[in-house]
Each structure stands twice: as structure tokens, then as C-alpha cells.
Amino acid sequence: MLTKSPSPARAAMPAMLRQSVDNFRDTFGIVRHRLATRPARYPKILWSVWVVAWLLLTVAVSLRFDHLAGTMARQWALGSTNVFRIAEFFTFFGLGGWYLVPSVLVLIAANLADWRSLSRRARMTFYNWTCFAFMVLGSIALSAMVVNVLKYGVGRARPMNFDKLGDLSLHPFSMEARFASFPSGHATTMGVIFGIALLLLPQRRWVLLAATLSVASTRIFIGAHYPSDTVAGFGLGCAVAIVCAMVLGRLGCIFRYTASGLPVAKTTFRLFRRARKPNQNDAPRQDEFPHWSSAGKQLNC
């Protein structure tokens, strides 16, 4: 009786699984080692000033524009205006899936890859993409958890209920979608994207701010959120992205250490083109990008 030989895909599964486990274990070990050996130094940012400014702006927008948005929500929701149709199209770009799915795919590819077979230049590019994907995934996931706690903890009624409940009706812990207006999840996602883009492309900050705010504001014109919901979510997302960047900077990924101000991207961080010659502050050390030591499979990332 002839024995059927296993298919190439089936035969490769054990090796792929081992590769995945080894990559995960080595990466986790390196992160743990860096957190234990590197001092918890983070840039000094006047968070109290920014939080107060964010709260005051949210309150000011609420007092000035929320009632007006509530009265217009029904008219916008009828879909009879060009504003509604345009907003309905662009609001989909505020969904986290647009950014989470590509990030997860990059991380899966990095986890299954044999880093030892890559050239030094390819490893650096792969490393930069992996760190970037982890930053996007971590920032959006963390901000989403905070937003959902606030949404159902505050329980603010959405503009669709404005005629019956007004713009300040609160139903804490109701766990209903119609009472999950504050803050806006779409605006929070856009705040994360702006925060990441601001740190990596600070020279384009005004264009990036206009683009992300435009997408975030679409939630107002389709009657899903009040303006203050959008302001609160956008600021929250931006703050979470900056915090995640500070943690990555401590790990030596993407950002270099600065004593104060926003994290600054390393000149070695490039996603699409060859890195420039690094300066003294962010020149890559031996462990700044993935490679295996001659002693074994130790991944330094």
C-alpha cells in the first residue's frame, strides 16, 4: 500500500510555527530586557496645561455649537443635502479597520519571517515597518479601550435624540449605542493618525491637521456626534499616540530620546527610501535593528 506524501504546505507548517514562536519569544525577551535596563526617562511635556486647554476647548465648543448641531441633525440625517452625502462617504475613513488590518498583516508577516535570511538593509526596512505597525496598532487599540469606557460610562445621548432629550442628556452605564455619543470613536482614530503623522512629518502638520479634522468632523454632519464629542475624541487620540511614541522612544524604536518636547523621529527611520546618514544623537548601535548574534537565535530589535 502506497503512503501518500505530505503536501509542501503541510510539511512547512511545523517550521513556520517554530519560527513564529521563536520570533515572538525573542522579541518579548528583548523588550523586557530594555525596559529593565533602560531608565524610565521620558520627554518633559506640560500635560497639565494641555489637558486643561483640551477640557476648556471641549466645554467652549459644547456651549457654542452643540445645540446648533442638535437642531440641524434631523435635517442632515434626511440625506437631502450635498453636505450629508459627502460626509457619509468620508466618514468611513475614520473607521479603525482601515489602519488596524494593515498593521496586523505587517506584524503577522514580521512574526513569520526568517530575519536571519535577510540582508542588513532589508532587515532595517522590515524593522522600521514592524515598529510603525506596532505603534499604529497599539495607539488605536489603547485609545479604543479608553473611548469605550468613556462612551458607556458617560452615556451621552446622540444628536438623533436631541428633540426629546436635548444635548446634555446623560445615561451612565446604559450600554446602548444611542447613549454612546461622548467621545467620538471616529474622531479618536483620526486624532491617533494625526498624532503619529505629526511626530513623523512635523513639517506637514497643518495639512495633516486639516485632513484629519475634516474626516473627524463628518460625524457631526451625519448626525452621529456633537461637535464637542469630536473635539474630545480627537484630543484624546492625539495624546494616546504621543504616549505610545514616548514608550517606543524608551525602547529605542522609531524615536530618539529628548529631554523635553515631543518625541523626535530618528534619521534612520524610513519606510520607503534609504535612510540618511545618522547623526550623533540617533546613530544606530549594535542592537538598534534586528539581527541574530553568532551565538544563536537572539533577535535584537
Secondary structure, DSSP 4 states (H G I P E B T S, - for coil): -PPPPPPHHHHHHHHHHHHHHHHHHHHHHHHHHHHHHS-----B--HHHHHHHHHHHHHHHIIIIIHHHHHHHHHHHTT-SHHHHHHHHHGGGGSTHHHHHHHHHHHHHHHHS-GGGS-HHHHHHHHHHHHHHHHHHHHHHHHHHHHHHHHHHH-BPPGGGHHHH-SS-B-TT---GGG--SS-HHHHHHHHHHHHHHHH-GGGHHHHHHHHHHHHHHHHHTTSS-HHHHHHHHHHHHHHHHHHHHHHHHTTSSEE--SBSS-EE-TT--SSSPPPPP-TTT---TTSS--B-TTS--B--
